[in-house]
């Protein structure tokens, strides 16, 4: 009986250890990028495989945790979207404004941005595990696998974390089969007010147009970034 127990212990215990280690690594990374407020000007450039055309979007972006976000699009058209105090507001180019409670929007519920940047919040939503550990260009990295506990809006993901610093250098989004459908690389990360902020991000995703699979490449640039500076409540109003 003791021998059987010992064998079972040796089989099970390593997975417990890896799970605890994965949570510690992820907790450290989340802490290093856990801002309370963010303000930035964002430029998004998207190109599609086989097309010379480049789509460009520009917007001003502000966040105040736990539940306030505003995106004011200035290019290629004017549109404003804000979520504050449980209400989503949209102002279209023609000036028309619509409002809806976030808990009435499927998959959104009561939005809490802070919960997704704490290990406690992530543990509620995901099973966290260390997938692999490796070296690249003289630096060590860990791939942390995040599997949603419930099927729904949350995707299966892999976060790439630099050992020692806690920098999240990239991520992958997987489909239900485990195939990568989007891969992102944080090409440039700045430390602002003690917080790691990705300011140059490249993402490659797959999209189907009819029967044909096409790759889309998106580059996001964050300019004039401000972290943890005071933002007045009225900044999230849509009028």
URHU-V186887 format. One record per pair of residues at least 4 apart in sequence whose ideal C-beta (glycine too) atoms are under 6 Angstrom apart, sorted by sequence separation. I is the first residue (numbers start at 1). GAP is how many residues later the second one is. D is the distance in Angstrom with one decimal. If there is no record, write none. Layout:
BEGIN
I&GAP&D  I&GAP&D
END
This chain:
BEGIN
9&4&5.4  23&4&6.0  30&4&5.8  64&4&4.1  92&4&4.8  100&4&5.8  122&4&5.4  174&4&5.4  175&4&5.2  231&4&5.3  83&5&5.0  116&5&5.6  135&5&5.4  136&5&6.0  162&5&4.3  191&5&5.8  192&5&5.2  208&5&5.5  209&5&5.7  63&6&5.3  73&6&4.5  91&6&4.9  102&6&5.0  103&6&5.5  115&6&3.1  148&6&4.1  174&6&5.8  175&6&5.1  47&7&5.3  82&7&4.9  103&7&5.5  134&7&5.8  161&7&5.7  162&7&5.4  189&7&5.4  190&7&5.4  206&7&5.7  207&7&5.5  62&8&5.0  72&8&4.9  90&8&5.0  172&8&5.0  173&8&5.6  45&9&5.8  46&9&4.5  81&9&5.4  102&9&5.3  133&9&5.1  147&9&5.4  159&9&5.8  160&9&5.1  173&9&4.2  189&9&5.3  190&9&5.2  206&9&6.0  207&9&5.7  61&10&5.4  71&10&4.9  89&10&4.9  160&10&4.1  45&11&5.4  80&11&4.2  132&11&5.0  146&11&4.5  172&11&5.0  188&11&5.4  205&11&5.2  59&12&5.2  60&12&4.4  70&12&4.1  87&12&5.6  88&12&5.3  131&12&4.2  159&12&5.2  186&12&3.8  188&12&3.7  44&13&4.4  59&13&5.8  79&13&6.0  145&13&5.5  171&13&5.0  187&13&4.4  204&13&5.3  59&14&4.4  69&14&4.9  87&14&5.8  88&14&5.5  131&14&4.3  157&14&6.0  158&14&4.3  170&14&5.6  43&15&5.3  78&15&5.1  86&15&5.8  143&15&5.2  144&15&4.7  170&15&4.5  186&15&5.6  187&15&5.5  203&15&4.5  58&16&5.2  68&16&4.6  77&16&5.1  86&16&5.4  129&16&4.8  157&16&5.7  170&16&5.9  42&17&5.4  58&17&4.0  143&17&5.8  169&17&5.3  185&17&5.0  202&17&5.4  155&18&4.9  156&18&4.3  41&19&5.7  42&19&5.2  141&19&5.8  142&19&5.1  184&19&4.2  201&19&4.4  126&20&4.2  127&20&4.5  40&21&5.1  141&21&5.9  142&21&6.0  183&21&5.3  200&21&5.8  126&22&5.8  167&22&5.5  39&23&5.0  140&23&3.7  182&23&4.0  199&23&4.3  38&25&4.4  181&25&5.3  37&27&5.0  197&28&5.8  36&29&5.3  125&29&6.0  167&29&5.5  195&32&5.1  192&33&5.8  193&34&4.2  192&35&4.6  193&35&5.1  67&44&5.3  66&46&4.9  107&46&3.6  66&47&5.6  65&48&4.9  66&48&4.1  65&49&4.6  34&83&4.6  30&87&5.3  27&92&3.8  26&102&5.9  23&105&5.3  22&106&5.0  22&107&5.3  22&108&4.0  21&109&5.9  19&110&5.9  18&112&4.9  25&117&5.5  26&118&5.2  22&122&5.4  29&132&4.8  32&134&4.1  25&136&5.9  29&137&4.4  28&138&4.5  29&139&5.4  91&147&5.1  89&149&3.9  84&152&4.2  82&154&5.3  82&156&4.9  80&158&5.5  35&160&4.9  33&162&5.9  33&163&4.7  32&164&5.0  49&165&5.0  48&166&6.0  49&166&4.3  70&166&5.1  64&167&5.0  48&168&5.3  68&168&4.9  62&169&5.9  47&170&5.1  46&172&4.8  45&174&4.8  44&176&5.3  43&178&4.6  42&180&5.7  40&182&4.5  41&182&4.5  41&183&5.2  40&185&4.6  39&187&4.2  37&191&5.6  35&192&4.9  36&192&5.3  35&193&5.7  37&194&5.1
END
